[in-house]
Amino acid sequence: MNRFEIESHREFDHHEVVEVRNSGDLHAIIAVHNTNLGPAVGGCRMYPYSSEADALTDVLRLSRGMTYKSALAGIPLGGGKAVIIGDPRADKSEALLHAMGDFIETLGGRYITAEDSGTGVNDIKVIGERTAFVSGIADNERFGGDPSPITALGVFEGIAASVLYRCKSDLAGIRVGVQGVGNVGYHLVGLLRAAGAIVTVADVNQGNLDRVTADHAVDVVSPDAILSAEVDVLAPCAMGGAINPETIRSIRAGIIAGAANNQLSAREIGADLLDMGILYAPDYVINAGGIIDVYYQRIGERDEALVKRHVAEIGTTLDRIFRISDMERRPTSDVADQMAEAIFSPELQAA
């Protein structure tokens, strides 16, 4: 993949760095979107993409989202992401992770990695044997460095704020459909059930379903049925693109608020949701708990109450976005973008 192919890609957005490594055990891409606020921090995803072009699409969108996420979360970090092309269950090895560490090291600190879909804390520790530019791995940190419980807390706060805004209600008796009950989705279900919500779940991984049904009273539907489930809130917590032209007309929920990155397959979907009267909590706003936690881990802050107070501000930010959206009749996704750009790139506002 040459530079022209990268910079002419539809998802390329003035990214500062996009590097591809395809040698030996490793086929990976690192993208740094923007470092105006600080070094680019974002997870390292491992997924069996069908092509390098698909991987490039994902890493460009994800890294851009991290810039916007950190800006609206009020933390001094930029946006970046890494993807490794491969099956994390079959292709992961120490040699591959070491090669990834070497790859990250070549960027000299412009990109700092953490766990993501397909990688865990232990994998990041192995990557960290070859580079210092890793985060969320210290054994003495909250949850062993795993940010997913705090990510889930932020999503929970965002769902509560969305329900309060739209339904003038707390979560007791509210029906929530959770698409994907991996690390974040699992913790989210526990919080929702504790608040009295009625929860329906779906996942392509039977192990994830076995774990959540063993610990919580939930209904289970097929992955094909969850998007059209009769619920008040749809919480996409799996891979991106769940809300797309093929699925949008089947959604019955009045609120979409979940943990997945890039939930909308295209920017135009935000306007469609507005026209349909569906309240959308922009993904990079509601799922910012993880990067907030990673930031506090990086600076050595161990005051859990402080972190949770910061995460609770996600609900306040969403409420502001919802009010502006209603007042100006603009998609919530567009409102959030404009608010973030005013923080990390004021020149965009002046253009």
C-alpha positions, 0 to 999 in steps of 0.5 A: 500500500503506497502513500497515494492509496493511503492519502486518497482513502475516503477516511483519510482526514489529515492524519499525521502518520499512517505506517504499514508494516508487513514483514515476518510474523507481523502485518499491521497498521498504525495511524496517528490522527492528531497530536495537538493536545498531546501524544496519540493514545489508542488501543491495539486491535487484532482482527482477521480483516479480509483485506489490508484495505479493510484494515486501513479503513478501520484504523483511520476511522478509529484513530480519528475517533480517539482524537475526538474522544479525548478532546470531549473527555477533557484530557490532554491526549491525541488520537491514534490506533493500531490494528494487527491483521490476524486471528487473535485466537490462532495467530497471536504469538510472542514473536508477533507481539514483540514485532509490534512493539518494535513497530511502535518504537519506530514512532518515537512516542508519537503513538502510545498503545493499550489493549483493544478488541483482540488484545488484552493486558498481558499482550500489551505487557509483551509488546511493552518488552520492546517499547516503553510506549504502552499504557494500562499494564501496571499490576497495581493499577485498577483492574490490573490495568484493564480499562473495560470496567471504567469504559462500561461505567461511562457507557452506563452513565451515558445511557442513564443521561440519555434515558433521563433526557428522552424518557424523564426517567431513571433506569428502573424498568427500562428495556435495554438491548446489549449487542455484544457482551465481551469485556465492556458489555459484560460489565455494562449488563451488571450495572444495568441490572443493578439499576433495575433495567430489563436487559436483552443480550446477543453475542456471536461468542457462546462463551460470552453468553454463558458468562453473562447468563451465569451471573445476571438475569437477562434474555438472550436473542440471536445476533440477527435479532438484537438490532430489531428487539423491542427495547427502549435503548439499543446498546451496540457493544461489538464491532463498528458499523452496526447502524447502517442503511440495511439495519436502520429501518429495523431499529425499534429502540428510541435511543442508541447508546453503546460502547462500540466505536464507529457505530454509524457506518457513515456520517449521513446515518446521523441525519437519518436517526434524527429524522427517525426521532431516534436519540443517538449518543455519539459513540466517542463521547459515551465510550470515553471512560476507558481513555479517561482511565488510561490517562489517569493510569499514565499520570499515576493517579490512583484516586478511584473516586476522582476517576469516577467523577470524571467519567460521570461527566460523560452524562453531562456532556451528552446532555449538552449535545442533546440540547443543542441538537434539539435546539438547532435540529442537527444530528447529535453526531455533528454537534459532537464533532463541532464541539470536539474540533473547537477543542483540538483544532480551533482553526477548523472553526475559523475556516 
